[in-house]
Amino acid sequence: MKWTRKELKERAKAALKRNYWKVVFVSFIFIFLSGGAGFSSGSSWVNNGSGEKANELVVIETDALEEEWSQQEEWTQEEEWDHKEEEAQEEETSRKEEGIREEKKAPELTDGDGPKRKAFISDMIARMGDGLEHSFRRLEQKNIAVIVSFAVMLIVIIVVVLFIAIAVDVFLLNPLWIGAQRFLLKCVDDRGNISELGYTFDHHYLNGVKTAFLRDLHVLLWALLFIIPGIYKKYQYYMVEFILAENPALPCGEVLKYSREMMEGHKWNAFVLDLSFILWHMLSFFTCGLSEIFFVRPYVNLTRAALYRELTGQRSNGAAYIEMRPEEDPTGQRSGGFGNGI
């Protein structure tokens, strides 16, 4: 099926005109939640992790933790200085006592006892050197222990924060993303309703979470090989959210399969389509991100929704691109297909 960028963009502009403030509002929500990434195809932890990796939750948690660490470090330094002062006083007291004992033991040296005097002074200097070396060694061991403890604590905190960020993305943002694609499809067809954002939470939630997670995992693992395989896989699974948005009960393997089949022969064109918005994205630098919120991001995502409609051969909930396996719904009726499955 042939399509042109101009045709998709014209259709997206018409949809944006019909649903402007709704799309802008939804776009703003996802830009805020995902730390500026907007609601584009794919999960934020994959796109940012395999490509760039930046997340609003991690930034917030890290700032709070840094403040807490600084306070703890100040307290630790104060305690350490107090401990050092006590040790210094004890060492000074012990040196005085030792000096008194040495004075008692030391023989009275006359002017004729030059060699003995030199030996006595050398012995005192050697003892002072040994004492200083022992003190420095103790301080060094304490500093190493503090550094190791701080490093271990930092690693543990980073792992916990990263785990929380991924959990939020998988169990909250991904389902919202699927609902957002359903909202966009409704806008492309006619008029969308913001309530569509919560669609996945009421329709096969776990299946949506599982499918989106496995898609993200595939993309991430391929991206670890090299950046190009990761991009290739991302465009293979470009339509996963759209398929789930209209067919939430469809098994995970079939969703991934249908996305691969739909994008066969269209991956490069879809990549060029995304590149065609680069100047619009650059404009956001000069408008402090306002153009991204009020035009660019809604425009980009509606264009992708229009691409899905073109690939499925559905101008508005028409015939299905692929005849899917029919599913039972709660009323006992059977349905199937991208457009009329749910």
C-alpha positions in Angstrom: 0.0 0.0 0.0 1.5 3.3 -1.1 1.3 6.5 0.9 2.9 9.9 0.9 4.2 12.1 3.7 2.2 15.0 2.3 -1.1 13.1 2.4 -0.5 11.9 6.0 0.4 15.4 7.2 -2.6 16.9 5.6 -4.8 14.4 7.3 -3.1 15.1 10.6 -3.6 18.8 10.3 -7.3 18.3 9.6 -7.6 16.1 12.7 -5.6 18.7 14.8 -8.0 21.4 13.7 -11.0 19.4 14.8 -9.5 18.4 18.2 -6.9 21.1 18.8 -7.2 21.8 22.6 -7.9 18.1 23.5 -4.8 17.0 21.7 -2.7 19.8 23.1 -3.8 18.9 26.6 -3.0 15.2 26.2 0.3 16.1 24.6 1.2 18.4 27.5 0.4 15.7 30.1 2.7 13.2 28.4 5.5 15.7 27.9 5.3 16.4 31.6 5.2 12.8 32.7 8.0 11.6 30.4 10.3 14.5 31.0 10.0 16.2 27.6 9.8 13.0 25.4 6.1 13.5 24.6 3.9 10.5 23.8 5.7 9.0 20.8 6.0 5.4 19.7 7.8 3.2 22.2 8.4 3.4 25.9 10.4 6.3 27.5 12.7 4.0 29.4 13.7 2.2 26.2 14.0 5.3 24.0 16.0 7.1 26.7 17.8 4.0 28.0 19.0 2.6 24.7 19.3 5.9 22.9 19.6 8.8 25.5 18.2 7.7 28.9 16.8 10.7 31.0 13.8 10.5 33.3 11.9 13.0 35.3 11.3 10.7 38.3 15.1 9.8 38.5 16.0 13.5 38.5 13.6 14.4 41.2 14.6 11.5 43.4 18.3 12.2 42.8 18.0 15.8 43.8 16.3 14.8 47.1 18.9 12.1 47.7 21.8 14.5 47.0 20.4 16.9 49.6 20.1 14.1 52.1 23.6 12.8 51.4 25.1 16.3 51.9 23.4 16.6 55.3 24.7 13.1 56.3 28.2 14.0 55.0 28.2 17.2 57.1 27.1 15.2 60.2 29.7 12.5 59.5 32.5 15.1 59.1 31.6 16.7 62.4 31.6 13.4 64.2 34.9 12.5 62.5 36.5 15.8 63.5 35.3 15.3 67.1 36.7 11.8 67.1 40.0 13.1 65.7 40.3 15.7 68.4 39.7 13.2 71.1 42.4 10.9 69.5 44.8 13.8 69.2 44.3 14.7 72.9 44.8 11.1 73.9 48.0 10.8 71.8 49.3 14.1 73.2 48.6 12.9 76.7 50.3 9.5 76.0 53.3 11.3 74.4 53.7 13.5 77.5 53.5 10.5 79.8 56.0 8.7 77.6 58.3 11.7 77.6 58.2 11.9 81.3 59.0 8.2 81.6 61.9 8.6 79.1 63.2 11.6 81.0 63.2 9.5 84.2 64.9 6.6 82.3 67.3 8.8 80.3 70.7 9.1 81.8 72.1 12.5 82.5 74.4 13.3 79.6 77.4 15.5 80.0 79.4 17.4 77.4 81.7 14.5 77.1 78.8 12.1 76.2 78.5 13.2 72.5 77.9 9.8 70.9 75.3 8.9 73.6 73.5 12.2 73.1 73.3 11.6 69.3 72.0 8.1 69.8 69.4 9.3 72.3 68.2 12.0 69.8 68.1 9.6 66.9 66.1 7.2 69.0 63.5 9.9 69.9 63.2 11.0 66.3 62.7 7.4 65.1 59.9 6.9 67.7 58.2 10.2 66.7 58.4 9.1 63.0 56.8 5.7 63.9 54.0 7.4 65.8 53.2 9.8 62.9 53.3 6.9 60.4 50.9 4.9 62.5 48.5 7.9 62.8 48.5 8.5 59.0 47.9 4.8 58.4 44.9 4.8 60.7 43.5 7.9 59.0 43.9 6.4 55.6 42.1 3.2 56.6 39.2 5.2 58.0 38.9 7.3 54.8 38.9 4.2 52.6 36.2 2.7 54.7 34.1 5.8 54.4 34.6 6.0 50.6 33.7 2.4 50.1 30.6 2.7 52.3 29.4 5.8 50.4 30.0 4.1 47.0 28.0 1.0 48.0 25.1 3.2 49.4 25.2 5.3 46.2 25.0 2.2 43.9 22.1 0.7 46.0 20.1 4.0 45.8 20.7 4.4 42.1 19.5 0.8 41.5 16.4 1.3 43.6 15.5 4.6 41.9 16.1 3.1 38.5 13.9 0.1 39.4 11.1 2.4 40.6 11.3 4.5 37.4 11.1 1.4 35.2 8.2 0.1 37.2 6.3 3.4 36.9 6.9 3.4 33.1 5.9 -0.3 32.6 2.8 -0.3 34.8 1.5 3.3 34.4 3.0 5.1 31.4 2.8 2.3 28.9 -0.9 1.7 29.5 -1.5 5.4 29.3 0.5 5.5 26.0 -1.8 2.8 24.5 -4.8 4.8 25.6 -3.3 7.9 24.0 -2.9 6.1 20.7 -6.6 5.1 20.8 -7.4 8.8 21.5 -5.3 9.8 18.5 -7.1 7.3 16.2 -10.4 8.7 17.3 -9.2 12.2 16.5 -8.0 11.1 13.0 -11.4 9.4 12.4 -13.5 12.3 13.7 -13.4 13.5 17.3 -11.6 12.1 20.2 -12.5 11.9 23.9 -9.8 12.4 26.6 -11.4 9.6 28.6 -9.8 7.2 26.1 -6.5 7.6 28.0 -7.7 5.2 30.7 -9.0 2.6 28.2 -6.2 0.0 28.8 -6.8 0.0 32.6 -10.3 -1.4 32.0 -9.6 -3.6 29.0 -7.0 -6.4 29.4 -4.6 -4.3 31.4 -2.1 -7.1 32.0 -2.0 -8.1 28.4 -1.2 -4.5 27.4 1.5 -4.2 30.1 3.1 -7.5 29.0 3.0 -6.8 25.3 4.5 -3.3 25.6 7.2 -4.6 28.0 8.3 -7.4 25.7 8.3 -5.0 22.8 10.6 -2.6 24.8 12.8 -5.5 25.9 13.3 -6.7 22.3 14.2 -3.1 21.2 16.6 -2.7 24.1 18.4 -6.0 23.6 18.9 -5.3 19.9 20.1 -1.8 20.7 22.8 -3.3 23.0 24.3 -5.0 19.9 24.5 -1.6 18.1 22.4 1.4 17.6 21.2 0.5 14.1 19.6 -2.9 15.0 17.8 -1.1 17.9 16.4 1.5 15.4 15.4 -1.3 13.0 13.5 -3.2 15.8 11.9 0.0 16.9 10.3 0.5 13.5 9.4 -3.1 13.2 7.2 -2.7 16.3 6.1 0.8 15.4 2.4 -0.1 15.4 2.2 -2.1 18.6 0.4 0.5 20.7 -2.1 1.2 17.9 -2.9 -2.5 17.5 -3.4 -2.8 21.3 -5.5 0.3 21.3 -8.1 -1.3 19.1 -7.5 -5.0 20.0 -6.5 -5.1 23.7 -7.3 -8.9 24.0 -5.0 -9.9 21.1 -2.2 -12.1 22.4 1.3 -10.6 22.7 2.9 -12.8 20.0 0.2 -11.9 17.5 0.4 -8.2 18.2 4.2 -8.3 17.6 3.7 -10.4 14.4 1.1 -8.1 13.0 3.2 -5.0 13.7 6.1 -6.7 11.8 3.9 -7.5 8.9 2.3 -4.1 8.7 5.8 -2.4 8.7 7.2 -4.7 6.1 8.4 -2.4 3.3 7.5 0.7 5.3 10.3 1.0 7.9 12.5 3.2 5.9 9.7 5.5 4.8 8.5 5.7 8.4 12.0 6.6 9.5 12.2 9.4 6.9 8.7 10.5 8.0 10.0 11.1 11.5 13.1 12.8 10.2 10.9 15.2 8.2 9.8 16.8 11.6 13.4 17.6 12.7 13.1 21.3 11.8 9.9 21.6 13.8 11.6 20.0 16.8 14.5 22.5 16.4 12.0 25.3 16.6 11.2 24.3 20.2 14.7 25.5 21.2 13.9 29.0 20.1 10.4 29.0 21.6 11.4 27.6 25.0 9.4 24.4 24.2 6.1 26.2 23.6 5.9 25.2 20.0 6.5 21.6 21.0 3.5 21.6 23.3 1.1 23.7 21.2 1.8 22.3 17.7 4.8 20.1 17.0 4.1 17.1 19.3 0.3 16.9 18.5 1.1 17.2 14.8 3.7 14.5 14.9 1.6 12.0 16.8 -1.5 12.6 14.7 0.6 11.9 11.6 1.7 8.6 13.0 -1.9 7.7 13.8 -2.8 8.6 10.2 0.0 6.3 9.0 -1.6 3.4 11.0 -4.9 4.1 9.4 -3.3 4.1 5.9 -1.5 0.8 6.6 -4.6 -0.9 7.9 -6.6 0.3 4.9 -9.1 2.0 7.1 -10.1 5.6 6.5 -12.5 5.4 9.4 -13.1 2.1 11.2 -13.3 0.3 7.9 -12.2 -3.2 6.9 -9.3 -4.8 8.6 -5.8 -5.0 7.2 -5.4 -8.5 8.6 -8.2 -10.9 9.6 -7.3 -11.5 13.3 -8.4 -14.4 15.4 -11.9 -13.6 16.7 -12.2 -13.1 20.5 -15.1 -13.6 22.8 -16.4 -10.4 24.4 -18.5 -10.3 27.7 -21.8 -10.2 25.7 -20.9 -13.5 24.0 -20.5 -11.9 20.6 -17.4 -12.6 18.4 -15.4 -9.9 16.8 -12.2 -9.5 14.9 -10.1 -7.1 12.9 -8.2 -3.9 13.6 -11.1 -1.5 13.1 -14.0 -3.4 14.6 -12.3 -5.7 17.0 -13.2 -3.8 20.2 
